[in-house]
Amino acid sequence: MFLYRLVSWLLDIYSWIIIAAALISWVSPDPYNPLVQVLRRATEPVLRPIRRLLSPYQAGLDFSPLVAILIIQFVERVILPSLF
């Protein structure tokens, strides 16, 4: 039960990190800002493959944060309960 809560908590935190990175990207941040660098390093390994998959379908909008959060929600609500 502890492991389930820990994984769920970590996935929730990562969802908020993705949301923060998406919000910051709307305001054209300074790429040398330490907060921006941390958010990009934390989210790019997950968002980059999603962007590659979605690139033929995107028309100037980046839906990769939305897709990543939907995947995280699926893992939290479907896969984690079945594992524990």
Biotite code that builds the C-alpha atoms (Angstrom):
import biotite.structure as struc

atoms = struc.array([
    struc.Atom([0.000, 0.000, 0.000], chain_id="A", res_id=1, res_name="MET", atom_name="CA", element="C"),
    struc.Atom([2.864, 2.378, 0.775], chain_id="A", res_id=2, res_name="PHE", atom_name="CA", element="C"),
    struc.Atom([4.453, 1.753, -2.618], chain_id="A", res_id=3, res_name="LEU", atom_name="CA", element="C"),
    struc.Atom([1.142, 2.415, -4.370], chain_id="A", res_id=4, res_name="TYR", atom_name="CA", element="C"),
    struc.Atom([0.754, 5.763, -2.587], chain_id="A", res_id=5, res_name="ARG", atom_name="CA", element="C"),
    struc.Atom([4.361, 6.713, -3.281], chain_id="A", res_id=6, res_name="LEU", atom_name="CA", element="C"),
    struc.Atom([4.089, 5.998, -7.012], chain_id="A", res_id=7, res_name="VAL", atom_name="CA", element="C"),
    struc.Atom([0.746, 7.780, -7.196], chain_id="A", res_id=8, res_name="SER", atom_name="CA", element="C"),
    struc.Atom([2.180, 10.795, -5.373], chain_id="A", res_id=9, res_name="TRP", atom_name="CA", element="C"),
    struc.Atom([5.213, 10.912, -7.693], chain_id="A", res_id=10, res_name="LEU", atom_name="CA", element="C"),
    struc.Atom([2.977, 10.754, -10.760], chain_id="A", res_id=11, res_name="LEU", atom_name="CA", element="C"),
    struc.Atom([0.849, 13.604, -9.361], chain_id="A", res_id=12, res_name="ASP", atom_name="CA", element="C"),
    struc.Atom([3.938, 15.728, -8.750], chain_id="A", res_id=13, res_name="ILE", atom_name="CA", element="C"),
    struc.Atom([5.193, 15.013, -12.271], chain_id="A", res_id=14, res_name="TYR", atom_name="CA", element="C"),
    struc.Atom([1.813, 16.059, -13.686], chain_id="A", res_id=15, res_name="SER", atom_name="CA", element="C"),
    struc.Atom([2.154, 19.407, -11.922], chain_id="A", res_id=16, res_name="TRP", atom_name="CA", element="C"),
    struc.Atom([5.694, 19.786, -13.252], chain_id="A", res_id=17, res_name="ILE", atom_name="CA", element="C"),
    struc.Atom([4.379, 19.237, -16.792], chain_id="A", res_id=18, res_name="ILE", atom_name="CA", element="C"),
    struc.Atom([1.634, 21.812, -16.199], chain_id="A", res_id=19, res_name="ILE", atom_name="CA", element="C"),
    struc.Atom([4.168, 24.343, -14.876], chain_id="A", res_id=20, res_name="ALA", atom_name="CA", element="C"),
    struc.Atom([6.440, 23.785, -17.875], chain_id="A", res_id=21, res_name="ALA", atom_name="CA", element="C"),
    struc.Atom([3.515, 24.238, -20.278], chain_id="A", res_id=22, res_name="ALA", atom_name="CA", element="C"),
    struc.Atom([2.397, 27.453, -18.570], chain_id="A", res_id=23, res_name="LEU", atom_name="CA", element="C"),
    struc.Atom([5.909, 28.886, -18.570], chain_id="A", res_id=24, res_name="ILE", atom_name="CA", element="C"),
    struc.Atom([6.316, 28.080, -22.261], chain_id="A", res_id=25, res_name="SER", atom_name="CA", element="C"),
    struc.Atom([3.410, 30.409, -23.076], chain_id="A", res_id=26, res_name="TRP", atom_name="CA", element="C"),
    struc.Atom([5.300, 33.506, -21.903], chain_id="A", res_id=27, res_name="VAL", atom_name="CA", element="C"),
    struc.Atom([8.536, 32.990, -23.876], chain_id="A", res_id=28, res_name="SER", atom_name="CA", element="C"),
    struc.Atom([10.829, 32.511, -20.881], chain_id="A", res_id=29, res_name="PRO", atom_name="CA", element="C"),
    struc.Atom([14.527, 33.236, -20.673], chain_id="A", res_id=30, res_name="ASP", atom_name="CA", element="C"),
    struc.Atom([16.179, 29.899, -21.587], chain_id="A", res_id=31, res_name="PRO", atom_name="CA", element="C"),
    struc.Atom([19.007, 30.611, -19.121], chain_id="A", res_id=32, res_name="TYR", atom_name="CA", element="C"),
    struc.Atom([16.677, 30.955, -16.145], chain_id="A", res_id=33, res_name="ASN", atom_name="CA", element="C"),
    struc.Atom([17.456, 28.093, -13.712], chain_id="A", res_id=34, res_name="PRO", atom_name="CA", element="C"),
    struc.Atom([13.766, 27.305, -13.143], chain_id="A", res_id=35, res_name="LEU", atom_name="CA", element="C"),
    struc.Atom([13.137, 27.033, -16.880], chain_id="A", res_id=36, res_name="VAL", atom_name="CA", element="C"),
    struc.Atom([16.162, 24.790, -17.295], chain_id="A", res_id=37, res_name="GLN", atom_name="CA", element="C"),
    struc.Atom([15.044, 22.473, -14.478], chain_id="A", res_id=38, res_name="VAL", atom_name="CA", element="C"),
    struc.Atom([11.520, 22.210, -15.882], chain_id="A", res_id=39, res_name="LEU", atom_name="CA", element="C"),
    struc.Atom([12.802, 21.456, -19.374], chain_id="A", res_id=40, res_name="ARG", atom_name="CA", element="C"),
    struc.Atom([15.251, 18.832, -18.134], chain_id="A", res_id=41, res_name="ARG", atom_name="CA", element="C"),
    struc.Atom([12.478, 17.192, -16.119], chain_id="A", res_id=42, res_name="ALA", atom_name="CA", element="C"),
    struc.Atom([9.859, 17.155, -18.873], chain_id="A", res_id=43, res_name="THR", atom_name="CA", element="C"),
    struc.Atom([11.706, 16.811, -22.177], chain_id="A", res_id=44, res_name="GLU", atom_name="CA", element="C"),
    struc.Atom([12.498, 13.078, -21.839], chain_id="A", res_id=45, res_name="PRO", atom_name="CA", element="C"),
    struc.Atom([8.750, 12.397, -21.678], chain_id="A", res_id=46, res_name="VAL", atom_name="CA", element="C"),
    struc.Atom([7.436, 15.110, -23.989], chain_id="A", res_id=47, res_name="LEU", atom_name="CA", element="C"),
    struc.Atom([9.966, 14.690, -26.832], chain_id="A", res_id=48, res_name="ARG", atom_name="CA", element="C"),
    struc.Atom([8.766, 11.203, -27.935], chain_id="A", res_id=49, res_name="PRO", atom_name="CA", element="C"),
    struc.Atom([5.151, 12.333, -27.715], chain_id="A", res_id=50, res_name="ILE", atom_name="CA", element="C"),
    struc.Atom([5.948, 15.378, -29.871], chain_id="A", res_id=51, res_name="ARG", atom_name="CA", element="C"),
    struc.Atom([7.547, 13.111, -32.470], chain_id="A", res_id=52, res_name="ARG", atom_name="CA", element="C"),
    struc.Atom([4.413, 10.972, -32.609], chain_id="A", res_id=53, res_name="LEU", atom_name="CA", element="C"),
    struc.Atom([2.105, 13.982, -32.817], chain_id="A", res_id=54, res_name="LEU", atom_name="CA", element="C"),
    struc.Atom([4.188, 16.100, -35.199], chain_id="A", res_id=55, res_name="SER", atom_name="CA", element="C"),
    struc.Atom([2.258, 15.130, -38.367], chain_id="A", res_id=56, res_name="PRO", atom_name="CA", element="C"),
    struc.Atom([-1.024, 16.136, -36.706], chain_id="A", res_id=57, res_name="TYR", atom_name="CA", element="C"),
    struc.Atom([-0.032, 19.372, -34.981], chain_id="A", res_id=58, res_name="GLN", atom_name="CA", element="C"),
    struc.Atom([-0.880, 22.691, -36.516], chain_id="A", res_id=59, res_name="ALA", atom_name="CA", element="C"),
    struc.Atom([1.289, 25.022, -34.467], chain_id="A", res_id=60, res_name="GLY", atom_name="CA", element="C"),
    struc.Atom([-0.041, 23.852, -31.099], chain_id="A", res_id=61, res_name="LEU", atom_name="CA", element="C"),
    struc.Atom([1.881, 21.557, -28.776], chain_id="A", res_id=62, res_name="ASP", atom_name="CA", element="C"),
    struc.Atom([-0.496, 18.967, -27.358], chain_id="A", res_id=63, res_name="PHE", atom_name="CA", element="C"),
    struc.Atom([2.267, 16.800, -25.885], chain_id="A", res_id=64, res_name="SER", atom_name="CA", element="C"),
    struc.Atom([1.738, 18.030, -22.276], chain_id="A", res_id=65, res_name="PRO", atom_name="CA", element="C"),
    struc.Atom([-1.948, 17.165, -22.529], chain_id="A", res_id=66, res_name="LEU", atom_name="CA", element="C"),
    struc.Atom([-1.184, 13.708, -23.927], chain_id="A", res_id=67, res_name="VAL", atom_name="CA", element="C"),
    struc.Atom([1.456, 13.101, -21.236], chain_id="A", res_id=68, res_name="ALA", atom_name="CA", element="C"),
    struc.Atom([-0.979, 14.037, -18.466], chain_id="A", res_id=69, res_name="ILE", atom_name="CA", element="C"),
    struc.Atom([-3.652, 11.779, -19.970], chain_id="A", res_id=70, res_name="LEU", atom_name="CA", element="C"),
    struc.Atom([-1.155, 8.912, -20.034], chain_id="A", res_id=71, res_name="ILE", atom_name="CA", element="C"),
    struc.Atom([-0.208, 9.593, -16.411], chain_id="A", res_id=72, res_name="ILE", atom_name="CA", element="C"),
    struc.Atom([-3.895, 9.618, -15.426], chain_id="A", res_id=73, res_name="GLN", atom_name="CA", element="C"),
    struc.Atom([-4.408, 6.316, -17.232], chain_id="A", res_id=74, res_name="PHE", atom_name="CA", element="C"),
    struc.Atom([-1.464, 4.774, -15.394], chain_id="A", res_id=75, res_name="VAL", atom_name="CA", element="C"),
    struc.Atom([-2.741, 6.085, -12.049], chain_id="A", res_id=76, res_name="GLU", atom_name="CA", element="C"),
    struc.Atom([-6.342, 4.998, -12.496], chain_id="A", res_id=77, res_name="ARG", atom_name="CA", element="C"),
    struc.Atom([-6.036, 1.764, -14.486], chain_id="A", res_id=78, res_name="VAL", atom_name="CA", element="C"),
    struc.Atom([-2.574, 0.251, -14.285], chain_id="A", res_id=79, res_name="ILE", atom_name="CA", element="C"),
    struc.Atom([-1.550, 1.049, -10.692], chain_id="A", res_id=80, res_name="LEU", atom_name="CA", element="C"),
    struc.Atom([-4.695, -0.370, -9.061], chain_id="A", res_id=81, res_name="PRO", atom_name="CA", element="C"),
    struc.Atom([-4.322, -3.576, -11.048], chain_id="A", res_id=82, res_name="SER", atom_name="CA", element="C"),
    struc.Atom([-0.692, -3.940, -9.942], chain_id="A", res_id=83, res_name="LEU", atom_name="CA", element="C"),
    struc.Atom([-1.417, -3.425, -6.270], chain_id="A", res_id=84, res_name="PHE", atom_name="CA", element="C"),
])
